[in-house]
Amino acid sequence: MKQREFKLTTLALKNKTTVYLLIVLLTVVGLSNYIGMPKETFPEVDMPMIMISVPYPGNAPTDIENLIVRPIEKEVSSVDGIKNMQSTSVQDMGFILLEFKSDVKIKTALQDVKDAVDKSKGELPDDLPIDPIVTDVNASEFPIININMSGEFSMNKFKEFAEYLEDKIEDVKEISQVNIIGIEDKLIRLELDKEKMEASYLTFSDIETALIYENMSISGGDLVIEDTRRSVRTDGEFKSIEEMKNIIVKNENLNVIYLKDVLKDGKIIDGYKDPQSISRLNGEPVVTLQVIKKSGENLIAASEQIFDIVHQAQKDILPKDLKISITNDQSDNVRKMIKNLENSIIMGVIFVMLVLYIFLGTRNAMLVGMAIPMSMLISFVILGIMGTSINMMVLFGLILALGMLVDNGIVAIENIHRFRQAGYSIFDATRLGVGEIAQAIIASTLTTLAAFFPLLIWPGVMGSFMKIMPVTLIIVLSSSLFVALVLLPALMLVFKKEEKPEGPTKKRAITIAVIFSVIGLLSLLIHFIAESRTAMLFSSLFFIFAVISFLNYALFFRISVWFRDTFLVKLENLYLKLLKKSFYGKRPYFLLLGTIILLFGTILFMSIRLPRVTLFPVNEPKFIVVKSLLPAGYDLKAGDTVAHSVEREVTRILEEEGWFKDSLVESIITVVGKGAVSQHEISLSSAPNRTTTTINFVDYEYRKGRETKDIFKKLGEKLVDKWPGVTTTVEKNLVGPPTGKPINIEISGDDFDVLLHYADTLKQMINSMGIPGLEGLKIDIETDKPELIISVDREKAKRFGMATGQIAATIRTALFGKEITDLKIGEEKYPVQIQLASEYRNNIDDLMNQIISFRDPATGRRSHVPVHAVASYKDTKSFNSVKRIDGKRVITLYSNVLQGGNANEILAKIRKILKGFEHDQAYKIKITGEQKEQAQSSAFLIKAMFIALFLIIMLLVTQFNSLVKPFIILATVLFSTIGVFGGIATFRMDFVIMMTGIGIISLAGIVVNNGIVLIDYIDYLKNNRRKELGLKKSDNLPFSETIEIVVRSGQTRLRPVLLTAITTILGLLPMAIGFNIDFPGLLIDCKPNIYFGGDNNLFWGPMAWTVIFGLTFATFLTLILVPIMYLIGNRVKLYFYDKKNFYL
């Protein structure tokens, strides 16, 4: 009888030395890659988005829309690959955001958009200060750390300190830029006295012209004298503020007027631009350096260099009384996330190794367990070549694969030992043992990978965020197959000896324990001499190995032998009895029918339980943001007043609830104006009427059992609608990529008044319903922004010889100011701005009474006309922005969901209201935001599931050349959802679309493995039996023979099936229950920091439980239902095609 052989395995066995060198190489490169790869919390999200921004100062939102946005949208809409186009028109600025399809190359799209914008320039205003700015949106460049400075120093000093650190930090190659917040750019202000200007008949234009022409350096060419060439340059630039102040700005009729004569108090202000924001840290004003990392660079390496720079500056340059604090340190979050996931991997490995030891013994456990680190190291080699970072998606992919990594090795080792027991040499046993199951484990691995391949085509931002996890799984599972077929067989030749039945001798156990103890003592000595934490780590490990070695002799080996030789034998006998009873009479049909009924019953049970459906898991807040919005028109000072009130109220609530007493609050950061935005929100204007107060909490393990969701709920109850006229919302940090508001209703159309009417009506209707969990709908535009409209009487103006633009420019310069030249001091260059003094520019009468002096082009005489003679003004109200999506005006109603509420349940009630809402059909009302992303993700996951099943069917049909056998295996996938839905319903867990969906797809790949190996082994035994009976391959065996073979196959595969299921489940169990232990802390500092829960558990727990529930039930399916369905299929086949064997 010819036996199977896998040529690659045979080649590895014949060249074992080469394989050993390959193992060393892969280990070194894998470790090196893991240490050197960039580390970050989430994968870099590839957002194919382009932003067009166009500044046009002095224009209202509607003017920006008509003059700027519409012409650009018209040209840009023809660019290929645009998924959607959004625009926002605000005071002085227009923004157009283009989102492209995921397959579009951003560089090509960027050039196409630039070309389209160039075409639109002919329709844009001629007086734009700069051309439209077109840039791609790089979400990978984000702030990684905030450096906050405070103390009793002048603004100039703070500016000096901040710029010193800015220059040093920007020299770090990983850093893109540093933004300084809390200090505006330096500005030389010329605040003009209106009355003095009018007395001198002096205009803004006179001052501008005088300063520009007096502040020039012009090259005069080259002067050649006696064969020497000298460049000639007229140096007329101002050298100081004093020099500028003393220039003559007008000289008529011997009446000389100096600049200082018309300045307020005769002084030039060496100051800063008007503040656009205010920031405080724990109630104290701060200046903040926001450090932004380059895309693809190592966050941890960058942060370490930044800390070194700050510490060195504090030591050598900065004054001792300058307070520096660090907030938003992403490297700290990344370190803790990686440490927690690494500890979960270690815990999973320990659980898996314990199971392997009990099932297989010491040598076999070590051999099979070696597949875990080797597969991971090979993965790091490949991921490093791909340029991937180490993030939570990669690490959880490794955790999800943890139990599966040993599956192939278990099957291989079990089969090798079966051949050894049959009397084969170690070489032949390995060659034939692996060869016999190679085809089956390749097929099973491919079917597992087939489940993950569809996830690689996940489109959009969500796909960019999630698909690195299936990439990791595909790589690491492929690596485990390589380990099982190539590396493991070669290592088997090293461990030639079978484990002695009597176990390790006392002498050997003590010798090994002593050797480990001596090495541990030497490492401990090095630790005390060199203060090496690494030495302490190795010392602890060797002492643990010493204890384990002795306990293995004294206790563990006996337990392992009892488990294998007694417990498993009894379990096998029990299983055989159960299996044989299941085959009796009509029981197979009843069991199959019962499983089908159980499937429908479980679905019904779940529908009765009605689990909450969410897109991502509901997290415990790491930080909470209290946002306040004052009525439009309020300035920064008013916003700061409200911010102080919010800070006081937040502090009071936290104190009452004991959060300060227990040291659970890390910091409270307040921002007013520019930068007052929440997570994933983009600020398109300075918004002086906006404030945010952010409460950052200590890490989960230090919260002493307190849940931040409770204080989140309390803050929402106490602060929302507390201040009349101020819109207050309470938000928490979100997990996953940006998906929009949980409640988001877009109303689109052409007429803005109609849109406002519909939006306001719907807002009142829905808010009046008192829907539980709804914070309260708000409109995304402010309709009461105060505005003063100055209307020019064109006829009067022309009679005076004046133009509308001339009048508007005068008012703009008086009020907004105008930068006319620069003052160079050393290497720095500061803008010089002219403007009326504040007491004049903030008085409407003074603005309207200011004199416009000009020379009449017809008579040549100077004329002096007050503004009110040719213009009038009126107070009105307008809106703060105009938003458009795909060329249509849009107003959005949005709301947060309060703690304990569920967006899907709230929207179900809102949809009923929208269904009965009467409106013009030309205006569209649709639900978007998180719900849109949820619908798209659900649709994709369903599509991916069907693609995965199709790929699995193709592979199974190819392997078995049969339709019935693939159907049996796929039935187990379907029936495994009984465990998933039953577990979720029984324990009242949330149905998390992203995590549960991916978990079910992963489960499909895992469940087929044991089914394939079992059915493949049944077919293998049947073929051998046919050869023994002299039958053809196509001949059928008697049904009684088939039953005997199925029973024998089940008995042979019981241990591998149980082992693979238990190792996979235990590998995921620490993450599922949220068990955390700090292994380095335990081994080095004797501080294990054990706790349950945490952010990783909340995020990944639903996926882990999905696999655990499904795989637990699927193990029963593999051991009982697969044999039953196989026999039913065989019996039906014999009944119709071979009745002779049917009755045998």
HELIX and SHEET records of a PDB file:
HELIX    1   1 LYS A    7  LYS A   14  1                                   8    
HELIX    2   2 LYS A   16  GLY A   36  1                                  21    
HELIX    3   3 PRO A   61  ILE A   64  1                                   4    
HELIX    4   4 GLU A   65  VAL A   69  3                                   5    
HELIX    5   5 ARG A   70  VAL A   76  1                                   7    
HELIX    6   6 ILE A  106  SER A  120  1                                  15    
HELIX    7   7 LYS A  121  GLU A  123  5                                   3    
HELIX    8   8 MET A  155  GLU A  170  1                                  16    
HELIX    9   9 LYS A  194  ALA A  199  1                                   6    
HELIX   10  10 PHE A  204  GLU A  214  1                                  11    
HELIX   11  11 ILE A  241  LYS A  245  1                                   5    
HELIX   12  12 LEU A  259  VAL A  262  1                                   4    
HELIX   13  13 LYS A  264  GLY A  266  5                                   3    
HELIX   14  14 LEU A  299  ASP A  316  1                                  18    
HELIX   15  15 GLN A  330  LEU A  360  1                                  31    
HELIX   16  16 THR A  362  GLY A  369  1                                   8    
HELIX   17  17 ALA A  371  MET A  386  1                                  16    
HELIX   18  18 MET A  392  ALA A  401  1                                  10    
HELIX   19  19 MET A  404  VAL A  406  5                                   3    
HELIX   20  20 ASP A  407  GLN A  421  1                                  15    
HELIX   21  21 ILE A  426  PHE A  452  1                                  27    
HELIX   22  22 PHE A  453  ILE A  457  5                                   5    
HELIX   23  23 GLY A  460  MET A  466  1                                   7    
HELIX   24  24 ILE A  468  PHE A  482  1                                  15    
HELIX   25  25 VAL A  483  LEU A  487  3                                   5    
HELIX   26  26 LEU A  488  MET A  492  1                                   5    
HELIX   27  27 LYS A  506  ALA A  530  1                                  25    
HELIX   28  28 ARG A  533  LEU A  551  1                                  19    
HELIX   29  29 ASN A  552  PHE A  556  3                                   5    
HELIX   30  30 PHE A  557  TRP A  562  1                                   6    
HELIX   31  31 PHE A  563  PHE A  567  3                                   5    
HELIX   32  32 LEU A  568  SER A  582  1                                  15    
HELIX   33  33 ARG A  587  ARG A  609  1                                  23    
HELIX   34  34 LEU A  636  GLU A  656  1                                  21    
HELIX   35  35 TYR A  700  TYR A  702  5                                   3    
HELIX   36  36 THR A  708  LEU A  719  1                                  12    
HELIX   37  37 PHE A  752  SER A  768  1                                  17    
HELIX   38  38 ARG A  794  ARG A  799  1                                   6    
HELIX   39  39 THR A  804  LEU A  815  1                                  12    
HELIX   40  40 SER A  838  ARG A  841  1                                   4    
HELIX   41  41 ILE A  844  ASN A  849  1                                   6    
HELIX   42  42 VAL A  867  ALA A  869  5                                   3    
HELIX   43  43 ALA A  903  LYS A  915  1                                  13    
HELIX   44  44 GLU A  930  PHE A  960  1                                  31    
HELIX   45  45 VAL A  964  THR A  986  1                                  23    
HELIX   46  46 ILE A  993  LEU A 1029  1                                  37    
HELIX   47  47 PHE A 1039  ILE A 1073  1                                  35    
HELIX   48  48 PHE A 1079  PRO A 1080  1                                   2    
HELIX   49  49 GLY A 1081  ASP A 1085  3                                   5    
HELIX   50  50 ASP A 1095  PHE A 1116  1                                  22    
HELIX   51  51 LEU A 1117  LEU A 1121  3                                   5    
HELIX   52  52 VAL A 1122  TYR A 1137  1                                  16    
HELIX   53  53 LYS A 1139  PHE A 1142  1                                   4    
SHEET    1   A 8 ILE A 133  ASP A 136  0                                        
SHEET    2   A 8 MET A  49  PRO A  55 -1                                        
SHEET    3   A 8 MET A  93  PHE A 100 -1                                        
SHEET    4   A 8 ILE A  82  VAL A  90 -1                                        
SHEET    5   A 8 SER A 881  ILE A 885 -1                                        
SHEET    6   A 8 LYS A 888  SER A 895 -1                                        
SHEET    7   A 8 ILE A 743  GLY A 749 -1                                        
SHEET    8   A 8 LYS A 924  ILE A 927 -1                                        
SHEET    1   B 7 ILE A 133  ASP A 136  0                                        
SHEET    2   B 7 MET A  49  PRO A  55 -1                                        
SHEET    3   B 7 MET A  93  PHE A 100 -1                                        
SHEET    4   B 7 ILE A  82  VAL A  90 -1                                        
SHEET    5   B 7 SER A 881  ILE A 885 -1                                        
SHEET    6   B 7 LYS A 888  SER A 895 -1                                        
SHEET    7   B 7 LYS A 778  ILE A 779 -1                                        
SHEET    1   C 4 ILE A 175  ILE A 181  0                                        
SHEET    2   C 4 VAL A 287  LYS A 293 -1                                        
SHEET    3   C 4 PRO A 143  SER A 150 -1                                        
SHEET    4   C 4 LYS A 323  THR A 327 -1                                        
SHEET    1   D 4 ILE A 269  TYR A 272  0                                        
SHEET    2   D 4 LYS A 186  LEU A 192 -1                                        
SHEET    3   D 4 GLU A 828  LEU A 836  1                                        
SHEET    4   D 4 LYS A 818  ILE A 825 -1                                        
SHEET    1   E 2 SER A 217  ILE A 225  0                                        
SHEET    2   E 2 THR A 228  ASP A 235 -1                                        
SHEET    1   F 2 ILE A 248  GLU A 252  0                                        
SHEET    2   F 2 ASN A 255  TYR A 258 -1                                        
SHEET    1   G 6 GLU A 284  PRO A 285  0                                        
SHEET    2   G 6 SER A 277  LEU A 281 -1                                        
SHEET    3   G 6 VAL A 665  GLY A 673 -1                                        
SHEET    4   G 6 ARG A 690  PHE A 697 -1                                        
SHEET    5   G 6 PHE A 623  LEU A 629 -1                                        
SHEET    6   G 6 THR A 727  LYS A 732 -1                                        
SHEET    1   H 2 VAL A 613  THR A 614  0                                        
SHEET    2   H 2 PHE A 991  VAL A 992  1                                        
SHEET    1   I 2 LYS A 785  VAL A 792  0                                        
SHEET    2   I 2 ALA A 871  SER A 878 -1                                        
SHEET    1   J 2 ILE A 851  ARG A 855  0                                        
SHEET    2   J 2 ARG A 862  PRO A 866 -1                                        
SHEET    1   K 2 PHE A1075  ASN A1076  0                                        
SHEET    2   K 2 TYR A1091  PHE A1092 -1                                        
END                                                                             
